[in-house]
Amino acid sequence: MSTSTAKAAPSAVPSVIPRSGPEWEMRIDLAACYRLVDLYGMCDMHLNHISARVPGDHEHFLINPFGMMYEEITASSLLKLDLDGNDIANANPEYGVNLPGYVIHSAIHRARPDAKCVLHTHTPAGMAVSALKCGLLPMSQTAMRWGKVAYHDYEGVVVNLDEQQRLVDNLGDCEVMIMRNHGLLAVGETIATAFASIVRLERACQAQLMAMACNTELSLPPREIVELSNRQLAVAPTPDLSGKRRPQGLLEWPALKRMLDRRDPTYKT
């Protein structure tokens, strides 16, 4: 598996990539997710990674070419890897694979069939909370979105395959994980749900740091109220007037893509 960076812009993409059907739609959504992470200020130049399992295929997933900025990612530029790190489609031969991206994402896709999308960030707020012994506190409604938050201790740059089992053991069945001294991670049954989780986890970290900076005692709700909020927020932030609830992220995802279309629809190419 190559880990080299690229020196040129993407060239024409081979015809091996399907231009219709479930994989192509997944590519469009994943490219949109990269653009949105950039738009929301959560990228670390060309580093970090978002992956999505190829629909109906438990052996392959899509991920960014190592060296492309998030604002450059398009549906056709995404790499298609197997769980051993081999580039199946050879869609972007100028670019290699980010080794930590492969180690983290292949481990979770292999262990969690429900994790169709895996999203990892290195934001300042996420890194700061990852270094706090208290971790994420249930001090805001946004932070109470999850009944459980997983934690994984720092072991250095994630390049060793023997860390994979500890990663998945620590993640367990959680939707989000704080990687100590490192950053944030979210998984979802869809790209929309994973994106919604990382945005809200990021906001929760930002709010906690702002409150802690006031250097005064925090007001935390009773445990039973936190647990009630976990249950209320597990499906959707608020039901509509009909009482209907939707999985997190699904309601706003079409609107987010329309917002991207107004700005720059090239992610679909």
Secondary structure, DSSP 8 states (H G I E B T S, - for coil): -------S------TTS-SSSHHHHHHHHHHHHHHHHHHTT--BTTBSEEEEE-TT-SSEEEE--BT--GGG--GGG-EEEETT--BSS---TT-B--HHHHHHHHHHHHH-TT--EEEEE--HHHHHHHT-TT-S-S-STGGGG-S--EEE---SSS--GGGHHHHHHHHTT-SEEEETTTEEEEEESSHHHHHHHHHHHHHHHHHHHHHHTT-S------HHHHHHHHHHHTT-SS--TT-----TTTTTHHHHHHHHHHH-GGGG-
